[in-house]
């Protein structure tokens, strides 16, 4: 459904370190430098970071969340730990299963160094 997500950042080097660590925990290679932005690309979509081109301060979206698919609960935990070790902040409940209208989901939430809300996401197979 989505081709890419682009996030503004106030310190590109700090943000690249954070995303290299968290996305690396999910199996992605380090981001690529494209001049004014860095990008992590997969067949399913891409994430870019960069300082706002208009020269104004970046800001996070209130009510916005970006979810990153993980292959297992352990990968969600590794993603969360990598985020905390690289400037992220834990938010909401601790990593774990949430059972709601979408079935069982193993989720963890962080804010990146610029305040963007992120989610590590694993859908638990039916019957587990």
N, CA, C and O atoms as a GROMACS GRO file, in nm:
protein
  512
    1UNK      N    1   0.081  -0.119   0.000
    1UNK     CA    2   0.000   0.000   0.000
    1UNK      C    3   0.086   0.126   0.000
    1UNK      O    4   0.055   0.221  -0.071
    2UNK      N    5   0.193   0.127   0.078
    2UNK     CA    6   0.276   0.246   0.086
    2UNK      C    7   0.407   0.224   0.011
    2UNK      O    8   0.463   0.114   0.016
    3UNK      N    9   0.454   0.326  -0.056
    3UNK     CA   10   0.583   0.314  -0.124
    3UNK      C   11   0.697   0.352  -0.031
    3UNK      O   12   0.804   0.290  -0.034
    4UNK      N   13   0.675   0.456   0.053
    4UNK     CA   14   0.780   0.500   0.143
    4UNK      C   15   0.725   0.590   0.253
    4UNK      O   16   0.614   0.643   0.244
    5UNK      N   17   0.807   0.605   0.355
    5UNK     CA   18   0.780   0.700   0.464
    5UNK      C   19   0.904   0.785   0.477
    5UNK      O   20   1.016   0.732   0.479
    6UNK      N   21   0.887   0.915   0.485
    6UNK     CA   22   0.999   1.008   0.503
    6UNK      C   23   0.979   1.080   0.635
    6UNK      O   24   0.872   1.136   0.660
    7UNK      N   25   1.082   1.079   0.720
    7UNK     CA   26   1.077   1.146   0.848
    7UNK      C   27   1.180   1.258   0.854
    7UNK      O   28   1.294   1.241   0.811
    8UNK      N   29   1.137   1.372   0.906
    8UNK     CA   30   1.232   1.478   0.932
    8UNK      C   31   1.313   1.447   1.055
    8UNK      O   32   1.266   1.379   1.147
    9UNK      N   33   1.436   1.495   1.058
    9UNK     CA   34   1.520   1.477   1.177
    9UNK      C   35   1.599   1.604   1.202
    9UNK      O   36   1.624   1.683   1.111
   10UNK      N   37   1.638   1.624   1.327
   10UNK     CA   38   1.713   1.744   1.362
   10UNK      C   39   1.863   1.719   1.363
   10UNK      O   40   1.941   1.814   1.358
   11UNK      N   41   1.905   1.594   1.369
   11UNK     CA   42   2.046   1.556   1.370
   11UNK      C   43   2.057   1.426   1.290
   11UNK      O   44   2.032   1.318   1.343
   12UNK      N   45   2.094   1.439   1.165
   12UNK     CA   46   2.091   1.324   1.074
   12UNK      C   47   2.183   1.212   1.121
   12UNK      O   48   2.146   1.094   1.111
   13UNK      N   49   2.300   1.244   1.169
   13UNK     CA   50   2.394   1.141   1.215
   13UNK      C   51   2.335   1.063   1.332
   13UNK      O   52   2.343   0.940   1.336
   14UNK      N   53   2.277   1.133   1.428
   14UNK     CA   54   2.214   1.068   1.543
   14UNK      C   55   2.098   0.980   1.498
   14UNK      O   56   2.084   0.867   1.544
   15UNK      N   57   2.015   1.031   1.408
   15UNK     CA   58   1.900   0.955   1.360
   15UNK      C   59   1.943   0.834   1.279
   15UNK      O   60   1.883   0.727   1.291
   16UNK      N   61   2.046   0.849   1.196
   16UNK     CA   62   2.096   0.735   1.118
   16UNK      C   63   2.146   0.625   1.212
   16UNK      O   64   2.120   0.508   1.188
   17UNK      N   65   2.217   0.661   1.316
   17UNK     CA   66   2.265   0.563   1.414
   17UNK      C   67   2.146   0.488   1.475
   17UNK      O   68   2.150   0.365   1.486
   18UNK      N   69   2.042   0.561   1.514
   18UNK     CA   70   1.922   0.500   1.572
   18UNK      C   71   1.857   0.403   1.474
   18UNK      O   72   1.828   0.289   1.510
   19UNK      N   73   1.833   0.447   1.350
   19UNK     CA   74   1.763   0.363   1.254
   19UNK      C   75   1.851   0.249   1.203
   19UNK      O   76   1.799   0.141   1.175
   20UNK      N   77   1.982   0.269   1.190
   20UNK     CA   78   2.070   0.158   1.155
   20UNK      C   79   2.059   0.048   1.261
   20UNK      O   80   2.054  -0.070   1.228
   21UNK      N   81   2.055   0.088   1.389
   21UNK     CA   82   2.047  -0.009   1.498
   21UNK      C   83   1.912  -0.078   1.503
   21UNK      O   84   1.905  -0.201   1.509
   22UNK      N   85   1.803  -0.001   1.501
   22UNK     CA   86   1.670  -0.062   1.515
   22UNK      C   87   1.633  -0.144   1.391
   22UNK      O   88   1.581  -0.255   1.404
   23UNK      N   89   1.658  -0.091   1.274
   23UNK     CA   90   1.625  -0.166   1.153
   23UNK      C   91   1.723  -0.280   1.131
   23UNK      O   92   1.686  -0.382   1.073
   24UNK      N   93   1.848  -0.263   1.176
   24UNK     CA   94   1.944  -0.373   1.172
   24UNK      C   95   1.897  -0.491   1.256
   24UNK      O   96   1.919  -0.606   1.219
   25UNK      N   97   1.832  -0.462   1.370
   25UNK     CA   98   1.777  -0.568   1.455
   25UNK      C   99   1.667  -0.646   1.383
   25UNK      O  100   1.636  -0.758   1.422
   26UNK      N  101   1.608  -0.586   1.280
   26UNK     CA  102   1.505  -0.653   1.200
   26UNK      C  103   1.562  -0.711   1.072
   26UNK      O  104   1.486  -0.761   0.988
   27UNK      N  105   1.695  -0.706   1.056
   27UNK     CA  106   1.759  -0.768   0.941
   27UNK      C  107   1.789  -0.678   0.823
   27UNK      O  108   1.832  -0.726   0.719
   28UNK      N  109   1.767  -0.547   0.836
   28UNK     CA  110   1.795  -0.456   0.725
   28UNK      C  111   1.940  -0.410   0.729
   28UNK      O  112   2.002  -0.400   0.835
   29UNK      N  113   1.993  -0.381   0.612
   29UNK     CA  114   2.128  -0.326   0.600
   29UNK      C  115   2.127  -0.180   0.641
   29UNK      O  116   2.021  -0.118   0.644
   30UNK      N  117   2.245  -0.124   0.674
   30UNK     CA  118   2.251   0.018   0.710
   30UNK      C  119   2.192   0.107   0.599
   30UNK      O  120   2.195   0.071   0.481
   31UNK      N  121   2.141   0.222   0.640
   31UNK     CA  122   2.083   0.316   0.544
   31UNK      C  123   2.187   0.368   0.446
   31UNK      O  124   2.306   0.374   0.477
   32UNK      N  125   2.139   0.403   0.328
   32UNK     CA  126   2.224   0.457   0.223
   32UNK      C  127   2.213   0.608   0.217
   32UNK      O  128   2.103   0.663   0.227
   33UNK      N  129   2.325   0.674   0.202
   33UNK     CA  130   2.331   0.820   0.191
   33UNK      C  131   2.296   0.861   0.049
   33UNK      O  132   2.361   0.820  -0.047
   34UNK      N  133   2.192   0.944   0.036
   34UNK     CA  134   2.151   0.996  -0.094
   34UNK      C  135   2.165   1.148  -0.098
   34UNK      O  136   2.080   1.217  -0.156
   35UNK      N  137   2.269   1.198  -0.037
   35UNK     CA  138   2.293   1.342  -0.039
   35UNK      C  139   2.227   1.413   0.076
   35UNK      O  140   2.290   1.437   0.179
   36UNK      N  141   2.100   1.448   0.062
   36UNK     CA  142   2.029   1.522   0.166
   36UNK      C  143   1.943   1.431   0.253
   36UNK      O  144   1.871   1.478   0.341
   37UNK      N  145   1.950   1.300   0.228
   37UNK     CA  146   1.869   1.206   0.306
   37UNK      C  147   1.937   1.069   0.308
   37UNK      O  148   2.023   1.039   0.225
   38UNK      N  149   1.897   0.988   0.404
   38UNK     CA  150   1.941   0.849   0.415
   38UNK      C  151   1.819   0.761   0.398
   38UNK      O  152   1.709   0.797   0.441
   39UNK      N  153   1.838   0.644   0.333
   39UNK     CA  154   1.725   0.556   0.302
   39UNK      C  155   1.755   0.411   0.334
   39UNK      O  156   1.866   0.363   0.309
   40UNK      N  157   1.654   0.342   0.389
   40UNK     CA  158   1.655   0.198   0.411
   40UNK      C  159   1.547   0.143   0.319
   40UNK      O  160   1.430   0.180   0.332
   41UNK      N  161   1.585   0.055   0.226
   41UNK     CA  162   1.491   0.010   0.124
   41UNK      C  163   1.473  -0.142   0.127
   41UNK      O  164   1.568  -0.217   0.143
   42UNK      N  165   1.347  -0.183   0.110
   42UNK     CA  166   1.313  -0.324   0.096
   42UNK      C  167   1.216  -0.337  -0.021
   42UNK      O  168   1.175  -0.237  -0.080
   43UNK      N  169   1.181  -0.458  -0.055
   43UNK     CA  170   1.082  -0.480  -0.161
   43UNK      C  171   0.943  -0.433  -0.118
   43UNK      O  172   0.858  -0.405  -0.202
   44UNK      N  173   0.921  -0.424   0.015
   44UNK     CA  174   0.791  -0.384   0.066
   44UNK      C  175   0.777  -0.232   0.081
   44UNK      O  176   0.665  -0.184   0.095
   45UNK      N  177   0.885  -0.157   0.080
   45UNK     CA  178   0.878  -0.013   0.096
   45UNK      C  179   1.010   0.043   0.146
   45UNK      O  180   1.108  -0.030   0.160
   46UNK      N  181   1.011   0.170   0.171
   46UNK     CA  182   1.136   0.238   0.210
   46UNK      C  183   1.108   0.340   0.319
   46UNK      O  184   0.999   0.396   0.328
   47UNK      N  185   1.212   0.364   0.401
   47UNK     CA  186   1.208   0.466   0.504
   47UNK      C  187   1.324   0.562   0.476
   47UNK      O  188   1.437   0.520   0.455
   48UNK      N  189   1.292   0.691   0.476
   48UNK     CA  190   1.395   0.792   0.459
   48UNK      C  191   1.396   0.888   0.576
   48UNK      O  192   1.293   0.913   0.639
   49UNK      N  193   1.514   0.942   0.605
   49UNK     CA  194   1.527   1.047   0.706
   49UNK      C  195   1.609   1.161   0.646
   49UNK      O  196   1.696   1.139   0.562
   50UNK      N  197   1.580   1.281   0.690
   50UNK     CA  198   1.656   1.397   0.645
   50UNK      C  199   1.610   1.522   0.716
   50UNK      O  200   1.497   1.529   0.764
   51UNK      N  201   1.698   1.618   0.722
   51UNK     CA  202   1.658   1.746   0.781
   51UNK      C  203   1.560   1.813   0.685
   51UNK      O  204   1.578   1.804   0.564
   52UNK      N  205   1.456   1.879   0.736
   52UNK     CA  206   1.355   1.940   0.649
   52UNK      C  207   1.419   2.033   0.546
   52UNK      O  208   1.503   2.117   0.579
   53UNK      N  209   1.379   2.018   0.420
   53UNK     CA  210   1.437   2.097   0.312
   53UNK      C  211   1.399   2.244   0.319
   53UNK      O  212   1.467   2.329   0.261
   54UNK      N  213   1.291   2.276   0.391
   54UNK     CA  214   1.250   2.416   0.400
   54UNK      C  215   1.327   2.493   0.508
   54UNK      O  216   1.304   2.612   0.528
   55UNK      N  217   1.420   2.423   0.577
   55UNK     CA  218   1.502   2.489   0.679
   55UNK      C  219   1.434   2.507   0.814
   55UNK      O  220   1.498   2.554   0.908
   56UNK      N  221   1.309   2.470   0.825
   56UNK     CA  222   1.239   2.482   0.953
   56UNK      C  223   1.266   2.359   1.038
   56UNK      O  224   1.316   2.257   0.989
   57UNK      N  225   1.233   2.367   1.167
   57UNK     CA  226   1.254   2.256   1.258
   57UNK      C  227   1.165   2.138   1.222
   57UNK      O  228   1.051   2.155   1.180
   58UNK      N  229   1.218   2.017   1.240
   58UNK     CA  230   1.134   1.899   1.220
   58UNK      C  231   1.042   1.884   1.339
   58UNK      O  232   1.069   1.938   1.446
   59UNK      N  233   0.934   1.811   1.321
   59UNK     CA  234   0.842   1.784   1.432
   59UNK      C  235   0.778   1.648   1.407
   59UNK      O  236   0.768   1.603   1.294
   60UNK      N  237   0.735   1.585   1.514
   60UNK     CA  238   0.667   1.457   1.501
   60UNK      C  239   0.516   1.481   1.491
   60UNK      O  240   0.466   1.584   1.536
   61UNK      N  241   0.447   1.388   1.432
   61UNK     CA  242   0.303   1.400   1.416
   61UNK      C  243   0.229   1.346   1.536
   61UNK      O  244   0.245   1.228   1.571
   62UNK      N  245   0.150   1.428   1.601
   62UNK     CA  246   0.071   1.384   1.716
   62UNK      C  247  -0.036   1.289   1.666
   62UNK      O  248  -0.118   1.325   1.581
   63UNK      N  249  -0.037   1.167   1.719
   63UNK     CA  250  -0.131   1.066   1.675
   63UNK      C  251  -0.077   0.976   1.565
   63UNK      O  252  -0.143   0.880   1.526
   64UNK      N  253   0.041   1.006   1.514
   64UNK     CA  254   0.101   0.925   1.408
   64UNK      C  255   0.186   0.814   1.467
   64UNK      O  256   0.251   0.834   1.570
   65UNK      N  257   0.185   0.697   1.404
   65UNK     CA  258   0.269   0.585   1.442
   65UNK      C  259   0.318   0.518   1.316
   65UNK      O  260   0.242   0.500   1.221
   66UNK      N  261   0.446   0.480   1.314
   66UNK     CA  262   0.502   0.403   1.204
   66UNK      C  263   0.535   0.266   1.259
   66UNK      O  264   0.610   0.253   1.355
   67UNK      N  265   0.478   0.162   1.198
   67UNK     CA  266   0.499   0.025   1.243
   67UNK      C  267   0.601  -0.046   1.156
   67UNK      O  268   0.600  -0.033   1.033
   68UNK      N  269   0.690  -0.122   1.221
   68UNK     CA  270   0.792  -0.200   1.151
   68UNK      C  271   0.764  -0.348   1.175
   68UNK      O  272   0.762  -0.394   1.289
   69UNK      N  273   0.743  -0.423   1.066
   69UNK     CA  274   0.715  -0.566   1.075
   69UNK      C  275   0.839  -0.641   1.120
   69UNK      O  276   0.951  -0.612   1.075
   70UNK      N  277   0.819  -0.737   1.208
   70UNK     CA  278   0.927  -0.820   1.259
   70UNK      C  279   0.892  -0.967   1.237
   70UNK      O  280   0.774  -1.002   1.235
   71UNK      N  281   0.992  -1.053   1.221
   71UNK     CA  282   0.964  -1.194   1.195
   71UNK      C  283   0.931  -1.277   1.319
   71UNK      O  284   0.892  -1.393   1.306
   72UNK      N  285   0.946  -1.219   1.438
   72UNK     CA  286   0.923  -1.295   1.561
   72UNK      C  287   0.912  -1.200   1.679
   72UNK      O  288   0.952  -1.084   1.669
   73UNK      N  289   0.857  -1.247   1.792
   73UNK     CA  290   0.858  -1.165   1.913
   73UNK      C  291   1.001  -1.129   1.957
   73UNK      O  292   1.026  -1.019   2.006
   74UNK      N  293   1.093  -1.223   1.940
   74UNK     CA  294   1.232  -1.197   1.977
   74UNK      C  295   1.292  -1.083   1.895
   74UNK      O  296   1.371  -1.004   1.946
   75UNK      N  297   1.254  -1.074   1.768
   75UNK     CA  298   1.301  -0.965   1.684
   75UNK      C  299   1.241  -0.832   1.729
   75UNK      O  300   1.309  -0.729   1.724
   76UNK      N  301   1.116  -0.834   1.773
   76UNK     CA  302   1.055  -0.711   1.828
   76UNK      C  303   1.133  -0.667   1.952
   76UNK      O  304   1.164  -0.549   1.968
   77UNK      N  305   1.166  -0.762   2.038
   77UNK     CA  306   1.244  -0.730   2.158
   77UNK      C  307   1.381  -0.674   2.122
   77UNK      O  308   1.428  -0.578   2.184
   78UNK      N  309   1.447  -0.734   2.022
   78UNK     CA  310   1.579  -0.685   1.978
   78UNK      C  311   1.567  -0.545   1.920
   78UNK      O  312   1.654  -0.461   1.944
   79UNK      N  313   1.461  -0.519   1.843
   79UNK     CA  314   1.436  -0.387   1.786
   79UNK      C  315   1.420  -0.285   1.899
   79UNK      O  316   1.479  -0.177   1.894
   80UNK      N  317   1.341  -0.319   2.000
   80UNK     CA  318   1.315  -0.230   2.112
   80UNK      C  319   1.444  -0.202   2.189
   80UNK      O  320   1.474  -0.087   2.220
   81UNK      N  321   1.521  -0.306   2.218
   81UNK     CA  322   1.647  -0.289   2.291
   81UNK      C  323   1.746  -0.204   2.212
   81UNK      O  324   1.815  -0.120   2.270
   82UNK      N  325   1.753  -0.226   2.081
   82UNK     CA  326   1.844  -0.147   1.998
   82UNK      C  327   1.803   0.000   1.999
   82UNK      O  328   1.888   0.088   2.000
   83UNK      N  329   1.673   0.025   1.998
   83UNK     CA  330   1.624   0.162   2.004
   83UNK      C  331   1.661   0.231   2.134
   83UNK      O  332   1.706   0.345   2.134
   84UNK      N  333   1.641   0.161   2.245
   84UNK     CA  334   1.674   0.218   2.375
   84UNK      C  335   1.824   0.246   2.387
   84UNK      O  336   1.864   0.345   2.448
   85UNK      N  337   1.906   0.158   2.330
   85UNK     CA  338   2.051   0.174   2.338
   85UNK      C  339   2.104   0.283   2.245
   85UNK      O  340   2.220   0.321   2.254
   86UNK      N  341   2.018   0.334   2.155
   86UNK     CA  342   2.063   0.431   2.055
   86UNK      C  343   1.979   0.557   2.053
   86UNK      O  344   1.955   0.615   1.947
   87UNK      N  345   1.935   0.600   2.170
   87UNK     CA  346   1.869   0.729   2.182
   87UNK      C  347   1.719   0.728   2.180
   87UNK      O  348   1.657   0.835   2.186
   88UNK      N  349   1.657   0.611   2.171
   88UNK     CA  350   1.512   0.602   2.174
   88UNK      C  351   1.458   0.604   2.316
   88UNK      O  352   1.533   0.585   2.412
   89UNK      N  353   1.327   0.625   2.328
   89UNK     CA  354   1.260   0.629   2.458
   89UNK      C  355   1.145   0.531   2.457
   89UNK      O  356   1.063   0.531   2.365
   90UNK      N  357   1.137   0.446   2.559
   90UNK     CA  358   1.025   0.351   2.571
   90UNK      C  359   0.898   0.428   2.603
   90UNK      O  360   0.900   0.521   2.684
   91UNK      N  361   0.789   0.389   2.539
   91UNK     CA  362   0.658   0.450   2.567
   91UNK      C  363   0.554   0.340   2.574
   91UNK      O  364   0.577   0.227   2.530
   92UNK      N  365   0.441   0.373   2.630
   92UNK     CA  366   0.326   0.284   2.645
   92UNK      C  367   0.364   0.163   2.729
   92UNK      O  368   0.455   0.171   2.811
   93UNK      N  369   0.295   0.051   2.709
   93UNK     CA  370   0.320  -0.069   2.788
   93UNK      C  371   0.452  -0.134   2.744
   93UNK      O  372   0.500  -0.108   2.634
   94UNK      N  373   0.510  -0.217   2.831
   94UNK     CA  374   0.631  -0.290   2.791
   94UNK      C  375   0.602  -0.380   2.671
   94UNK      O  376   0.486  -0.412   2.646
   95UNK      N  377   0.705  -0.422   2.597
   95UNK     CA  378   0.682  -0.513   2.484
   95UNK      C  379   0.603  -0.636   2.529
   95UNK      O  380   0.628  -0.692   2.636
   96UNK      N  381   0.509  -0.677   2.447
   96UNK     CA  382   0.430  -0.795   2.480
   96UNK      C  383   0.309  -0.810   2.392
   96UNK      O  384   0.289  -0.734   2.297
   97UNK      N  385   0.229  -0.910   2.423
   97UNK     CA  386   0.110  -0.943   2.343
   97UNK      C  387  -0.004  -0.848   2.377
   97UNK      O  388  -0.032  -0.822   2.494
   98UNK      N  389  -0.068  -0.798   2.274
   98UNK     CA  390  -0.191  -0.722   2.287
   98UNK      C  391  -0.297  -0.804   2.212
   98UNK      O  392  -0.274  -0.846   2.099
   99UNK      N  393  -0.409  -0.826   2.274
   99UNK     CA  394  -0.515  -0.907   2.213
   99UNK      C  395  -0.636  -0.818   2.193
   99UNK      O  396  -0.706  -0.785   2.289
  100UNK      N  397  -0.660  -0.779   2.070
  100UNK     CA  398  -0.771  -0.690   2.040
  100UNK      C  399  -0.844  -0.733   1.915
  100UNK      O  400  -0.846  -0.851   1.880
  101UNK      N  401  -0.904  -0.637   1.849
  101UNK     CA  402  -0.984  -0.664   1.730
  101UNK      C  403  -0.907  -0.718   1.612
  101UNK      O  404  -0.967  -0.769   1.517
  102UNK      N  405  -0.773  -0.709   1.616
  102UNK     CA  406  -0.691  -0.757   1.504
  102UNK      C  407  -0.627  -0.892   1.535
  102UNK      O  408  -0.541  -0.937   1.460
  103UNK      N  409  -0.668  -0.959   1.643
  103UNK     CA  410  -0.605  -1.083   1.685
  103UNK      C  411  -0.488  -1.053   1.776
  103UNK      O  412  -0.467  -0.939   1.815
  104UNK      N  413  -0.411  -1.156   1.808
  104UNK     CA  414  -0.296  -1.138   1.897
  104UNK      C  415  -0.180  -1.075   1.822
  104UNK      O  416  -0.139  -1.123   1.716
  105UNK      N  417  -0.128  -0.966   1.878
  105UNK     CA  418  -0.014  -0.896   1.821
  105UNK      C  419   0.092  -0.882   1.928
  105UNK      O  420   0.061  -0.851   2.043
  106UNK      N  421   0.216  -0.905   1.892
  106UNK     CA  422   0.327  -0.879   1.983
  106UNK      C  423   0.382  -0.743   1.944
  106UNK      O  424   0.433  -0.727   1.833
  107UNK      N  425   0.373  -0.645   2.034
  107UNK     CA  426   0.405  -0.507   2.002
  107UNK      C  427   0.504  -0.447   2.102
  107UNK      O  428   0.509  -0.487   2.218
  108UNK      N  429   0.581  -0.352   2.054
  108UNK     CA  430   0.667  -0.269   2.139
  108UNK      C  431   0.667  -0.130   2.080
  108UNK      O  432   0.666  -0.114   1.957
  109UNK      N  433   0.668  -0.028   2.166
  109UNK     CA  434   0.662   0.110   2.120
  109UNK      C  435   0.783   0.189   2.169
  109UNK      O  436   0.831   0.171   2.281
  110UNK      N  437   0.831   0.277   2.081
  110UNK     CA  438   0.942   0.369   2.110
  110UNK      C  439   0.913   0.505   2.051
  110UNK      O  440   0.829   0.518   1.961
  111UNK      N  441   0.981   0.604   2.101
  111UNK     CA  442   0.994   0.732   2.030
  111UNK      C  443   1.139   0.738   1.985
  111UNK      O  444   1.231   0.706   2.060
  112UNK      N  445   1.158   0.781   1.860
  112UNK     CA  446   1.295   0.798   1.810
  112UNK      C  447   1.354   0.925   1.870
  112UNK      O  448   1.284   0.995   1.943
  113UNK      N  449   1.480   0.957   1.842
  113UNK     CA  450   1.542   1.075   1.904
  113UNK      C  451   1.470   1.207   1.876
  113UNK      O  452   1.489   1.304   1.949
  114UNK      N  453   1.389   1.212   1.769
  114UNK     CA  454   1.315   1.335   1.738
  114UNK      C  455   1.170   1.329   1.780
  114UNK      O  456   1.093   1.420   1.749
  115UNK      N  457   1.130   1.224   1.851
  115UNK     CA  458   0.994   1.215   1.904
  115UNK      C  459   0.895   1.140   1.818
  115UNK      O  460   0.778   1.131   1.857
  116UNK      N  461   0.935   1.086   1.703
  116UNK     CA  462   0.842   1.010   1.620
  116UNK      C  463   0.805   0.880   1.690
  116UNK      O  464   0.891   0.812   1.746
  117UNK      N  465   0.676   0.846   1.687
  117UNK     CA  466   0.628   0.725   1.753
  117UNK      C  467   0.643   0.607   1.658
  117UNK      O  468   0.595   0.609   1.545
  118UNK      N  469   0.710   0.502   1.709
  118UNK     CA  470   0.738   0.383   1.630
  118UNK      C  471   0.685   0.260   1.700
  118UNK      O  472   0.672   0.258   1.823
  119UNK      N  473   0.655   0.157   1.622
  119UNK     CA  474   0.605   0.032   1.677
  119UNK      C  475   0.677  -0.084   1.611
  119UNK      O  476   0.685  -0.091   1.489
  120UNK      N  477   0.729  -0.177   1.692
  120UNK     CA  478   0.776  -0.305   1.643
  120UNK      C  479   0.656  -0.399   1.647
  120UNK      O  480   0.587  -0.405   1.748
  121UNK      N  481   0.630  -0.472   1.538
  121UNK     CA  482   0.502  -0.540   1.518
  121UNK      C  483   0.524  -0.683   1.471
  121UNK      O  484   0.592  -0.707   1.371
  122UNK      N  485   0.466  -0.778   1.542
  122UNK     CA  486   0.464  -0.919   1.499
  122UNK      C  487   0.323  -0.972   1.519
  122UNK      O  488   0.267  -0.964   1.628
  123UNK      N  489   0.264  -1.027   1.412
  123UNK     CA  490   0.130  -1.085   1.421
  123UNK      C  491   0.146  -1.231   1.462
  123UNK      O  492   0.207  -1.310   1.390
  124UNK      N  493   0.089  -1.268   1.580
  124UNK     CA  494   0.096  -1.405   1.631
  124UNK      C  495   0.002  -1.493   1.547
  124UNK      O  496  -0.115  -1.459   1.531
  125UNK      N  497   0.054  -1.605   1.494
  125UNK     CA  498  -0.032  -1.693   1.414
  125UNK      C  499  -0.153  -1.741   1.495
  125UNK      O  500  -0.143  -1.763   1.616
  126UNK      N  501  -0.263  -1.758   1.428
  126UNK     CA  502  -0.387  -1.807   1.494
  126UNK      C  503  -0.358  -1.939   1.564
  126UNK      O  504  -0.289  -2.025   1.510
  127UNK      N  505  -0.412  -1.954   1.683
  127UNK     CA  506  -0.397  -2.077   1.758
  127UNK      C  507  -0.276  -2.081   1.850
  127UNK      O  508  -0.256  -2.178   1.923
  128UNK      N  509  -0.196  -1.977   1.848
  128UNK     CA  510  -0.080  -1.973   1.938
  128UNK      C  511  -0.105  -1.883   2.056
  128UNK      O  512  -0.018  -1.868   2.141
   0.00000   0.00000   0.00000
